[in-house]
């Protein structure tokens, strides 16, 4: 049970970092389009 919770936290953390990366790439693309 404990390991299951750990894996869930790890997956959720990875998903958060992936979302941040996607937002960062989106913002960078917007900046390039502005220029």
Contact map, one row per residue, 1 for C-alpha under 8 A:
11111000000000000000000000000000000
11111100000000000000000000000000000
11111110000000000000000000000000000
11111111000000000000000000000000000
11111111100000000000000000000000000
01111111110000000000000000000000000
00111111111000000000000000000000000
00011111111100000000000000000000000
00001111111110000000000000000000000
00000111111111000000000000000000000
00000011111111100000000000000000000
00000001111111110000000000000000000
00000000111111111000000000000000000
00000000011111111100000000000000000
00000000001111111110000000000000000
00000000000111111111000000000000000
00000000000011111111100000000000000
00000000000001111111110000000000000
00000000000000111111111000000000000
00000000000000011111111100000000000
00000000000000001111111110000000000
00000000000000000111111111000000000
00000000000000000011111111100000000
00000000000000000001111111110000000
00000000000000000000111111111000000
00000000000000000000011111111100000
00000000000000000000001111111110000
00000000000000000000000111111111000
00000000000000000000000011111111100
00000000000000000000000001111111110
00000000000000000000000000111111111
00000000000000000000000000011111111
00000000000000000000000000001111111
00000000000000000000000000000111111
00000000000000000000000000000011111
